[in-house]
Amino acid sequence: MLTTLQELSQQFYAAIKAAFPEFDFAPHTVEITPSTQDKFGHYQFNGAMKLAGLLKKKPREVAEAIVAQLNSGSLKHGLIDKLDIAGPGFINIWLKPDYLAQRLQTMLSSPHLAIAEVKPKQKIIIDFSSPNTAKEMHVGHLRSTIIGDCLSHLFEFLGYDVLRLNHIGDWGTAFGMLIAYLKENAPAVLAGTEKTDLTHLVNWYRESKKQFDADSDFKKRSQLEVVAIQSGNPASIQAWEIICDISRKAYQEIYDLLDVEIIERGESFYNPLLADIVADLEKKKLITLSDGAKCIFIEGFANREGDLLPLIVQKSDGGYNYATTDLAAIRHRIQDEKADRLIYITDAGQATHFAMIFKAAELAGYLDSSKVVVNHVPFGLVLGADGKKFKTRSGDTERLIDLLTTAITEAKRILMEREVDMGEQQLTETAEVLGINAIKYADLSSNRTSDYVFSYDRMLRFEGNTAAFLMYSYVRINGIKRKVGVDIASIKEALELKHPSEIALAIHLDQFAMTLDQMTKDLSPHRLTEYLYNLAERFNAFFRDCRVEGDPAQNSRLLLCETAAQVMRQGFYILGLKPLERM
Ligand code: ARG
């Protein structure tokens, strides 16, 4: 079904057309917004002022003409209860409680809460997480993973065909160095006879870098290794695969804890396409030589001195790089995967890189912006309590896995402090869910583009805009349903909204579809966390003001509880949070 916002826009469009037949305008220009305060109604139309300017009339007159049209019988407006003009010409709108009740009933009786699936089906590729082989995943990758998983869930729920891609940094000259080092210092690892882990690999990587910088013979051996991998030498490829496997295992441990699914398609996947990309760019006269490197210079991308920035696609030593791979990837995703939209989730530091890639892809004819939407979704830094980049007490960058397990331990400690009535097994499970939910929620609820301060204490609080508060609210709603003990499916009564707190809750529940719709545009998960937080608060107000058990309106109110529970559950799912039935 259409959202209430869309319904209202249609009504207003028709009213404006009828009031000013000579005026030509497009339906989407009619903008209705939810009201910011109760006294301004449920929704507002603030466009009369702008319209008055265009029509050369007084704003108030324009507003009155629109309201007169809506009030006259010529327009059927089964949804509007009352209209009111405020100030210079703001139109405040109150909805009919019956209309809202109907909407909630439809949500309850349809799959997907009556939210329409996109038609025709569209394909979206979401590039997220994307750590670098032989390196630890860091908090930046954690943000990318959490946001990427959330946006994937959102589009999947809305019926898109979503391809989640892990663009792992698994290729490049650094592997020459590492393989040369391992051959000399840990041959058993490369032979596959000695098992090891990412922590060791990261150390060897560090050592190999040191030796590379200090020892020119080692440097030569490393460069030969690079040539060997590039030319597909079987022993070198096998060594490379072992390194990838060790890294992959460590990443998978994190994905399992976070319950995130993603398909690995690292940089190496595009390696066979790179020579052709450069040749194609040369053919299209996009390449300029600069200090021996093949570069694309794009108007509008300059440094502070005003010199154009190079997008290097082939280094002077013949090697390809990050940008070349991203150009190959964008072409592949559009031409071969036939994506309608591409989304890339990385820290804000890569904004220029992606802006240049998108522009270069357009110039090369890989991307037609009128057909395919591309978005770089940047995010801010994770900060420690000191306001600086997040580090462990020892000063090293925290290993992600430690960070996740600490959250779980802390969650367990807090649950024990609260003296929850649980056996050991249930306590452990609850702590695991709470700890991970808290990490995810803290991230998703902060404005994506700003930095946020990481704090176990804050994220694990039971009050305020936190995972625990929402999970607890959800448990409470289910507790009420359980206590009344009526099977929801057997309820024959219709949902009826009378009390202002019931209506306020219903208005909010009805805005779930609208919230998701906005999220598809600005790709900001905190819209949904805010929505759910407000939902919990409105539910609490309703439950404070309206008796459920034993009230004549009991069954209608149970339906309201059920809608709230379903919306919350669905919201949790999109955020990647696990609900608990008891807490
Ligand atoms: N591996 C990169 C990093 O750690 C992120 C890759 C993002 N995706 C892309 N297509 N460039 O910063």
Boltz pocket constraint, residues with backbone or C-beta under 6 A from the ligand:
constraints:
  - pocket:
      binder: B
      contacts: [[A, 127], [A, 129], [A, 130], [A, 131], [A, 132], [A, 167], [A, 168], [A, 169], [A, 322], [A, 326], [A, 329], [A, 344], [A, 345], [A, 346]]
      max_distance: 6.0
